[in-house]
Amino acid sequence: MKDYMMLVRSLIEYGSEEEWFEFKENWFDPHAIGEYISALSNAAALKGKDSGYLVWGFGTALMRLSVPQ
């Protein structure tokens, strides 16, 4: 669990979503989600990242929170 928390904190520190990661609060469309994950993965590859991320359960408002160290 600690590794996931560190990952989410590191993504929040970007200050805004990037092509290779997004935060979603509530979304359910299986076909669209599959396409979206594929797009995040492709964007991650183009940006030289090991992975793309779809962080579920948090909206973009999370990006405006300060992250305690």
Secondary structure per residue as TSV (DSSP state, phi and psi in degrees):
chain	resnum	aa	ss	phi	psi
A	1	M	-	360.0	-35.7
A	2	K	H	-60.8	-39.6
A	3	D	H	-63.5	-38.5
A	4	Y	H	-66.2	-40.4
A	5	M	H	-64.0	-41.6
A	6	M	H	-63.9	-39.6
A	7	L	H	-63.6	-48.4
A	8	V	H	-61.6	-42.4
A	9	R	H	-60.7	-41.6
A	10	S	H	-66.7	-34.6
A	11	L	H	-69.8	-39.6
A	12	I	H	-61.6	-35.9
A	13	E	T	-62.6	-17.0
A	14	Y	T	-65.6	-25.3
A	15	G	S	86.7	-17.6
A	16	S	S	-158.8	161.3
A	17	E	-	-68.5	151.5
A	18	E	B	-115.9	174.7
A	19	E	T	-60.4	-26.7
A	20	W	T	-104.0	1.3
A	21	F	E	-150.7	145.5
A	22	E	E	-145.5	154.3
A	23	F	E	-107.7	131.9
A	24	K	E	-126.9	129.5
A	25	E	S	-83.3	-45.8
A	26	N	S	-158.9	113.3
A	27	W	-	-158.7	128.2
A	28	F	-	-141.4	99.9
A	29	D	-	-150.3	93.8
A	30	P	H	-50.2	-43.5
A	31	H	H	-66.3	-46.7
A	32	A	H	-64.9	-37.8
A	33	I	H	-62.7	-42.1
A	34	G	H	-60.0	-45.1
A	35	E	H	-64.9	-38.9
A	36	Y	H	-65.0	-44.1
A	37	I	H	-62.9	-39.3
A	38	S	H	-62.8	-41.8
A	39	A	H	-64.7	-41.4
A	40	L	H	-62.3	-40.5
A	41	S	H	-64.1	-44.6
A	42	N	H	-63.7	-42.0
A	43	A	H	-63.1	-39.9
A	44	A	H	-61.3	-44.1
A	45	A	H	-61.5	-43.3
A	46	L	H	-65.1	-30.7
A	47	K	T	-89.4	1.1
A	48	G	T	76.8	22.1
A	49	K	-	-93.8	151.6
A	50	D	S	-72.4	-29.2
A	51	S	-	-148.5	158.3
A	52	G	-	-108.1	157.1
A	53	Y	E	-134.8	136.4
A	54	L	E	-119.0	103.7
A	55	V	E	-90.7	113.4
A	56	W	E	-91.8	138.7
A	57	G	T	101.2	0.3
A	58	F	-	-132.9	135.7
A	59	G	-	-87.8	179.4
A	60	T	G	-67.4	-14.6
A	61	A	G	-60.1	-26.8
A	62	L	G	-59.2	-31.5
A	63	M	G	-64.8	-24.1
A	64	R	G	-86.5	-6.7
A	65	L	S	-79.5	146.4
A	66	S	-	-84.5	143.3
A	67	V	-	-97.8	119.0
A	68	P	-	-66.6	143.8
A	69	Q	-	-87.2	360.0
